[in-house]
Amino acid sequence: MKFPKFKLPKRKPSFRQTGMGAYSWRNLSLRSKIYAFAIFVTIFFMLIMPTAYASVIDIFGFGTHDLYESITKNVVQTNEILNNAFDFAMTSPYTVVNSLAGETQGIRLANIRNAIISIALVVATLLLMVEFFRKTINFEWSSKWENILIFLIKIIVIKQIVQNADVIVGYIYAGFNYANVAATGGTMEFLPAGNVQTYVIPRGWWSQTVTTVSDFFTYIFTNTLNPPTDPFRYVISQDAVRMFYPSAVFPSGTLMLNENPFPDPTTGAAYNATLELVLLQPYFWILKGVALAIYVIAVGRVLELSVYTIFAPLPLATFASDVTNDVGRNFLKNYIAVVLQIVVIVVMFMVYVALNRTMSDGILVKIVVLISLGLGVIKSGAWARKICGTG
């Protein structure tokens, strides 16, 4: 038995499937949507941006003054990091430890120090006992009362050394800290950031009307705003800018109008402030990265010195025995090397400033010198140990 075949009626194609409906926003791919959005933004800025500043800013709203201000900010931030590293490199370990006085962490640190002194006294006592038994085997040594008296004096001296270890290493630190004291005073300028000038640009119609996205929609729907009227101010360092653009020229006055804009820093026909700002970002990252690495090393050295200061009673207790006194001597050498490393870092900072002033301008030269400073700070520990004969 055959059953009749039924066919559904064909639907007519919708407007979305034919004609312009096929190119509706919902049917577009993600790439097409991105392209359409980019075209919309470009047209938006080209039509909305005031023509009064056409020779000052590009279609993205950036101008040469924005580029110079960004250079100034990044150079100043790098100098601040280097100055903080320089100041922290000269920080005394006692300043770090004593800053916790009266706090919970300070009480714990004092308890740890007292416990280390107690352990060091036990170690010194055991070493003195072994030393005394070893020497009393020699009848000639024990038969002389002068040797016994010297040994008793040695016990008193070792006890005082252990209990006043922080005072001893403090004098050692103070002896090598004269170079740090001589380097103090004022703020050092590691990268050129002088000849600072504040340039003023009045607000145009757009900047007086719209300052945020919400302001834009408020203006579109209500056409009512309370726009700011104060001018834009750009703090620009001419020395910092010339480090990137040696032939940069600046306006004669401080009021920047369409008739008195910043000249292009390059002679290329394809100059664009936004593109230049993007291309300079890797240089800014290198400058700040090297400065942060130097800061981390300087902090690490001070922390190492603080740990040596707190644990100083233990290695100094080894002076109780002639067999183990090499441990105490090596500790003093290493402690002096760490203190001397801070002095080496300070000297390298001073030499770095001198090199910046004597070498030719140019960002590549400045970056090479800054990287050399970073490598020198990394090697400062090895140099200090070689000076002390422990490397």
PAKOL-22077 format. One record per residue (C-alpha): residue in three letters; x, y, z; residue number from 1. Coordinates in Angstrom, 3 decimals. Layout:
<recs>
  code         u         v         w  pos
   ALA         X         Y         Z  NUM
...
</recs>
This chain:
<recs>
  code         u         v         w  pos
   MET     0.000     0.000     0.000    1
   LYS     1.485     3.334    -1.004    2
   PHE     1.046     6.419     1.085    3
   PRO     0.722     9.822    -0.579    4
   LYS     3.738    12.115    -0.296    5
   PHE     3.220    15.488     1.289    6
   LYS     5.557    18.425     0.612    7
   LEU     5.769    21.514     2.781    8
   PRO     5.185    24.749     0.943    9
   LYS     8.357    26.698     0.173   10
   ARG     8.896    29.778     2.280   11
   LYS     9.759    32.985     0.603   12
   PRO    13.254    34.257     1.466   13
   SER    13.190    36.921     4.111   14
   PHE    14.602    40.405     3.728   15
   ARG    17.677    39.377     5.783   16
   GLN    18.485    36.565     3.372   17
   THR    18.208    38.672     0.262   18
   GLY    19.208    42.179    -0.660   19
   MET    20.698    44.535     1.903   20
   GLY    19.227    42.528     4.770   21
   ALA    21.962    39.937     4.320   22
   TYR    24.484    42.588     5.432   23
   SER    22.742    43.492     8.689   24
   TRP    24.857    43.986    11.830   25
   ARG    23.732    40.652    13.284   26
   ASN    24.870    38.692    10.242   27
   LEU    28.295    40.320    10.043   28
   SER    31.357    38.418    11.192   29
   LEU    33.440    39.582    14.148   30
   ARG    36.166    40.873    11.844   31
   SER    33.671    42.873     9.811   32
   LYS    32.230    44.340    13.005   33
   ILE    35.725    45.402    14.156   34
   TYR    36.434    47.017    10.781   35
   ALA    33.106    48.803    10.817   36
   PHE    33.672    50.070    14.350   37
   ALA    37.162    51.340    13.472   38
   ILE    35.795    53.166    10.418   39
   PHE    33.024    54.668    12.527   40
   VAL    35.463    55.905    15.178   41
   THR    37.763    57.393    12.537   42
   ILE    34.923    59.229    10.819   43
   PHE    33.587    60.339    14.197   44
   PHE    36.842    61.946    15.246   45
   MET    37.433    63.481    11.832   46
   LEU    34.027    65.132    11.820   47
   ILE    33.686    66.055    15.494   48
   MET    37.180    67.305    16.284   49
   PRO    37.313    71.067    15.923   50
   THR    39.071    72.398    12.897   51
   ALA    40.700    75.100    15.037   52
   TYR    43.298    72.541    16.198   53
   ALA    43.803    70.750    12.903   54
   SER    47.487    71.699    12.809   55
   VAL    48.048    70.860    16.490   56
   ILE    46.545    67.390    16.969   57
   ASP    45.997    64.346    14.781   58
   ILE    42.768    62.481    14.206   59
   PHE    43.304    60.510    17.427   60
   GLY    43.444    63.653    19.542   61
   PHE    47.209    63.566    20.195   62
   GLY    49.678    66.259    19.317   63
   THR    53.364    66.927    19.615   64
   HIS    52.737    68.546    23.005   65
   ASP    51.165    65.266    24.252   66
   LEU    54.189    63.351    22.966   67
   TYR    56.602    65.682    24.753   68
   GLU    54.588    65.563    27.971   69
   SER    54.608    61.747    27.907   70
   ILE    58.400    61.734    27.416   71
   THR    58.817    64.126    30.341   72
   LYS    56.614    62.033    32.640   73
   ASN    58.430    58.785    31.842   74
   VAL    61.882    60.326    32.297   75
   VAL    60.833    61.917    35.600   76
   GLN    59.388    58.597    36.808   77
   THR    62.634    56.807    35.899   78
   ASN    64.620    59.435    37.808   79
   GLU    62.357    58.983    40.823   80
   ILE    62.947    55.214    40.823   81
   LEU    66.720    55.701    40.532   82
   ASN    66.703    58.320    43.294   83
   ASN    64.752    55.966    45.556   84
   ALA    67.262    53.211    44.814   85
   PHE    70.147    55.582    45.532   86
   ASP    68.607    56.725    48.826   87
   PHE    67.767    53.187    49.909   88
   ALA    71.273    51.980    49.066   89
   MET    72.542    54.412    51.705   90
   THR    70.009    53.261    54.327   91
   SER    71.592    51.882    57.480   92
   PRO    70.477    48.382    58.556   93
   TYR    69.948    49.813    62.034   94
   THR    67.449    52.265    60.577   95
   VAL    65.516    49.345    59.093   96
   VAL    65.627    47.279    62.293   97
   ASN    64.952    50.173    64.691   98
   SER    61.963    51.322    62.646   99
   LEU    60.028    48.407    64.172  100
   ALA    60.712    49.483    67.752  101
   GLY    57.581    49.436    69.901  102
   GLU    55.553    47.432    67.366  103
   THR    54.594    43.779    67.485  104
   GLN    57.098    42.894    64.768  105
   GLY    59.770    44.888    66.598  106
   ILE    59.153    42.916    69.798  107
   ARG    59.428    39.649    67.878  108
   LEU    62.632    40.837    66.248  109
   ALA    64.080    41.745    69.667  110
   ASN    63.127    38.299    70.970  111
   ILE    64.850    36.672    67.976  112
   ARG    67.966    38.741    68.614  113
   ASN    68.017    37.762    72.308  114
   ALA    67.549    34.110    71.365  115
   ILE    70.458    34.321    68.903  116
   ILE    72.653    35.856    71.617  117
   SER    71.729    33.018    73.997  118
   ILE    72.529    30.418    71.338  119
   ALA    75.802    32.179    70.567  120
   LEU    76.759    32.133    74.268  121
   VAL    76.074    28.395    74.404  122
   VAL    78.191    27.861    71.277  123
   ALA    81.006    29.985    72.717  124
   THR    80.876    28.068    76.011  125
   LEU    81.124    24.718    74.250  126
   LEU    84.007    25.920    72.095  127
   LEU    85.808    27.296    75.145  128
   MET    85.377    23.987    76.956  129
   VAL    86.778    22.052    74.006  130
   GLU    89.622    24.555    73.711  131
   PHE    90.386    24.297    77.450  132
   PHE    90.384    20.470    77.448  133
   ARG    92.568    20.413    74.348  134
   LYS    95.149    22.699    75.926  135
   THR    95.164    21.114    79.397  136
   ILE    96.438    17.893    77.828  137
   ASN    99.658    19.775    77.326  138
   PHE   101.241    19.749    80.791  139
   GLU   103.631    22.539    79.898  140
   TRP   100.723    24.875    79.026  141
   SER    98.682    24.092    82.127  142
   SER   101.659    24.415    84.455  143
   LYS   101.998    28.134    83.709  144
   TRP    99.559    30.380    85.543  145
   GLU    99.943    33.068    82.865  146
   ASN    98.230    30.791    80.337  147
   ILE    95.356    30.159    82.723  148
   LEU    94.963    33.901    83.315  149
   ILE    94.985    34.616    79.577  150
   PHE    92.339    31.946    79.067  151
   LEU    90.111    33.497    81.749  152
   ILE    90.493    36.918    80.097  153
   LYS    89.611    35.278    76.798  154
   ILE    86.351    33.987    78.304  155
   ILE    85.409    37.507    79.415  156
   VAL    86.296    38.999    76.030  157
   ILE    84.331    36.373    74.095  158
   LYS    81.290    36.974    76.303  159
   GLN    81.467    40.723    75.664  160
   ILE    81.929    40.195    71.923  161
   VAL    78.864    37.973    71.703  162
   GLN    76.660    40.260    73.797  163
   ASN    77.790    43.394    71.931  164
   ALA    78.040    41.956    68.427  165
   ASP    75.652    44.557    67.036  166
   VAL    77.850    47.332    68.432  167
   ILE    80.953    45.819    66.818  168
   VAL    79.376    45.425    63.375  169
   GLY    77.861    48.881    63.834  170
   TYR    81.319    50.402    64.122  171
   ILE    82.390    48.424    61.054  172
   TYR    79.402    49.775    59.132  173
   ALA    80.055    53.323    60.320  174
   GLY    83.670    53.088    59.208  175
   PHE    82.677    52.316    55.618  176
   ASN    79.649    54.612    55.660  177
   TYR    81.720    57.795    55.299  178
   ALA    81.535    57.466    51.514  179
   ASN    77.733    57.256    51.723  180
   VAL    77.591    60.341    53.945  181
   ALA    79.791    62.242    51.502  182
   ALA    77.397    61.383    48.654  183
   THR    74.268    62.615    50.428  184
   GLY    72.680    65.980    49.881  185
   GLY    70.140    67.025    47.294  186
   THR    68.374    65.072    44.575  187
   MET    70.487    63.628    41.798  188
   GLU    69.412    63.942    38.177  189
   PHE    70.292    60.620    36.586  190
   LEU    68.542    61.242    33.271  191
   PRO    68.396    64.786    31.875  192
   ALA    65.089    66.362    32.899  193
   GLY    65.940    70.052    33.208  194
   ASN    64.725    73.190    31.412  195
   VAL    61.145    72.548    32.470  196
   GLN    58.542    74.800    30.889  197
   THR    54.766    74.849    31.370  198
   TYR    52.876    75.383    28.118  199
   VAL    49.233    76.437    28.112  200
   ILE    46.624    75.699    25.483  201
   PRO    43.076    77.087    25.742  202
   ARG    40.153    74.729    25.539  203
   GLY    38.387    74.515    22.200  204
   TRP    34.657    74.036    21.723  205
   TRP    34.919    70.264    21.965  206
   SER    37.138    70.163    25.057  207
   GLN    34.945    72.758    26.747  208
   THR    31.802    70.780    26.011  209
   VAL    32.776    67.111    26.323  210
   THR    35.313    65.804    28.850  211
   THR    33.973    62.270    29.431  212
   VAL    31.784    59.737    27.618  213
   SER    28.864    60.543    29.915  214
   ASP    29.279    64.221    29.041  215
   PHE    29.037    63.319    25.375  216
   PHE    25.702    61.499    25.756  217
   THR    24.417    64.224    28.070  218
   TYR    25.250    66.817    25.449  219
   ILE    23.629    64.771    22.661  220
   PHE    20.323    64.269    24.470  221
   THR    19.997    67.425    26.562  222
   ASN    22.416    69.915    24.999  223
   THR    23.139    71.229    28.501  224
   LEU    26.540    71.111    30.166  225
   ASN    28.691    73.050    32.591  226
   PRO    31.960    72.816    30.700  227
   PRO    35.332    73.603    32.332  228
   THR    36.982    76.760    31.100  229
   ASP    40.476    76.417    32.584  230
   PRO    43.157    75.836    29.925  231
   PHE    45.188    72.686    29.438  232
   ARG    48.661    72.797    30.972  233
   TYR    51.574    70.738    29.708  234
   VAL    54.734    70.462    31.813  235
   ILE    57.538    69.623    29.392  236
   SER    61.253    69.164    29.985  237
   GLN    63.232    70.305    26.989  238
   ASP    66.301    68.283    28.037  239
   ALA    64.229    65.090    28.341  240
   VAL    62.660    65.645    24.920  241
   ARG    66.009    66.331    23.260  242
   MET    67.246    62.999    24.615  243
   PHE    64.764    61.379    22.187  244
   TYR    64.653    64.125    19.562  245
   PRO    67.963    66.054    19.499  246
   SER    66.674    68.547    16.893  247
   ALA    63.406    69.322    18.700  248
   VAL    62.335    72.990    18.593  249
   PHE    59.997    74.565    21.131  250
   PRO    57.620    77.534    20.801  251
   SER    58.964    80.897    21.851  252
   GLY    56.070    81.614    24.226  253
   THR    54.114    79.598    26.728  254
   LEU    50.711    80.135    25.112  255
   MET    50.226    77.529    22.405  256
   LEU    47.661    78.433    19.779  257
   ASN    47.059    77.310    16.248  258
   GLU    49.435    80.057    15.095  259
   ASN    52.161    78.982    17.576  260
   PRO    52.194    75.161    17.681  261
   PHE    55.024    72.786    18.481  262
   PRO    57.059    72.122    15.330  263
   ASP    57.370    68.493    14.284  264
   PRO    60.459    66.923    15.943  265
   THR    61.348    65.017    12.764  266
   THR    61.569    66.056     9.145  267
   GLY    59.821    62.965     7.848  268
   ALA    56.639    63.510     5.901  269
   ALA    54.908    60.595     7.642  270
   TYR    55.231    62.054    11.155  271
   ASN    52.305    61.239    13.446  272
   ALA    52.265    62.024    17.164  273
   THR    50.201    58.956    18.082  274
   LEU    52.478    56.628    16.088  275
   GLU    55.590    58.186    17.646  276
   LEU    54.077    57.743    21.119  277
   VAL    53.423    54.058    20.439  278
   LEU    56.928    53.485    19.047  279
   LEU    58.528    55.097    22.119  280
   GLN    56.760    52.819    24.598  281
   PRO    59.454    50.052    24.411  282
   TYR    62.107    52.651    25.276  283
   PHE    60.068    53.763    28.282  284
   TRP    59.688    50.147    29.415  285
   ILE    63.441    49.545    29.130  286
   LEU    64.244    52.670    31.143  287
   LYS    61.820    51.811    33.935  288
   GLY    62.700    48.096    33.868  289
   VAL    66.407    48.737    34.360  290
   ALA    65.670    51.321    37.066  291
   LEU    63.395    48.874    38.922  292
   ALA    66.059    46.133    38.673  293
   ILE    68.590    48.497    40.238  294
   TYR    66.088    49.348    42.979  295
   VAL    65.481    45.660    43.744  296
   ILE    69.228    44.977    44.006  297
   ALA    69.740    47.966    46.312  298
   VAL    66.891    46.798    48.555  299
   GLY    68.295    43.257    48.567  300
   ARG    71.711    44.457    49.717  301
   VAL    70.230    46.404    52.629  302
   LEU    68.133    43.403    53.630  303
   GLU    71.205    41.166    53.482  304
   LEU    73.095    43.605    55.676  305
   SER    70.215    43.663    58.165  306
   VAL    70.211    39.861    58.381  307
   TYR    73.988    39.827    58.916  308
   THR    73.603    42.382    61.692  309
   ILE    70.948    40.380    63.523  310
   PHE    72.799    37.042    63.252  311
   ALA    76.246    38.511    63.944  312
   PRO    76.599    36.945    67.488  313
   LEU    76.660    33.400    66.086  314
   PRO    79.706    33.667    63.782  315
   LEU    81.528    35.951    66.232  316
   ALA    81.148    33.271    68.907  317
   THR    83.519    31.052    66.908  318
   PHE    86.442    33.249    68.015  319
   ALA    86.312    31.224    71.228  320
   SER    88.377    28.468    69.632  321
   ASP    91.543    28.597    67.572  322
   VAL    90.107    25.826    65.416  323
   THR    86.887    27.613    64.462  324
   ASN    87.962    31.279    64.472  325
   ASP    88.205    31.162    60.654  326
   VAL    84.390    31.242    60.598  327
   GLY    84.373    34.522    62.493  328
   ARG    87.062    36.051    60.276  329
   ASN    85.214    35.042    57.098  330
   PHE    82.010    36.527    58.489  331
   LEU    83.707    39.852    59.157  332
   LYS    85.170    39.823    55.641  333
   ASN    81.761    39.083    54.113  334
   TYR    80.102    41.750    56.260  335
   ILE    82.686    44.310    55.193  336
   ALA    82.187    43.197    51.571  337
   VAL    78.418    43.791    51.812  338
   VAL    78.965    47.226    53.375  339
   LEU    81.559    47.972    50.737  340
   GLN    79.116    46.826    48.052  341
   ILE    76.742    49.611    49.050  342
   VAL    79.627    52.069    48.751  343
   VAL    80.441    50.606    45.307  344
   ILE    76.803    51.082    44.249  345
   VAL    76.896    54.699    45.433  346
   VAL    80.125    55.323    43.489  347
   MET    78.618    53.760    40.348  348
   PHE    75.594    56.055    40.624  349
   MET    77.903    59.057    40.808  350
   VAL    79.958    57.848    37.806  351
   TYR    76.740    57.194    35.887  352
   VAL    75.630    60.805    36.343  353
   ALA    79.048    61.993    35.151  354
   LEU    78.866    59.750    32.072  355
   ASN    75.417    61.071    31.193  356
   ARG    76.768    64.604    31.184  357
   THR    79.897    63.875    29.146  358
   MET    78.604    61.411    26.537  359
   SER    76.701    62.463    23.425  360
   ASP    72.953    62.926    23.444  361
   GLY    70.589    60.320    22.088  362
   ILE    68.211    57.846    23.664  363
   LEU    70.180    54.798    22.533  364
   VAL    73.320    56.077    24.262  365
   LYS    71.344    56.819    27.434  366
   ILE    69.788    53.351    27.423  367
   VAL    73.190    51.690    26.914  368
   VAL    74.673    53.659    29.826  369
   LEU    71.669    52.848    32.014  370
   ILE    71.906    49.130    31.182  371
   SER    75.620    49.305    31.981  372
   LEU    74.717    50.788    35.358  373
   GLY    72.287    47.925    35.957  374
   LEU    74.918    45.316    35.067  375
   GLY    77.423    47.109    37.296  376
   VAL    74.999    47.036    40.228  377
   ILE    74.479    43.303    39.648  378
   LYS    78.259    42.733    39.670  379
   SER    78.873    45.074    42.611  380
   GLY    78.737    42.188    45.094  381
   ALA    81.460    40.236    43.245  382
   TRP    83.616    43.384    42.986  383
   ALA    83.258    44.092    46.697  384
   ARG    84.179    40.502    47.618  385
   LYS    87.271    40.694    45.411  386
   ILE    88.311    43.902    47.163  387
   CYS    87.969    42.144    50.516  388
   GLY    89.785    39.030    49.279  389
   THR    86.827    36.686    49.603  390
   GLY    85.762    36.511    45.949  391
</recs>
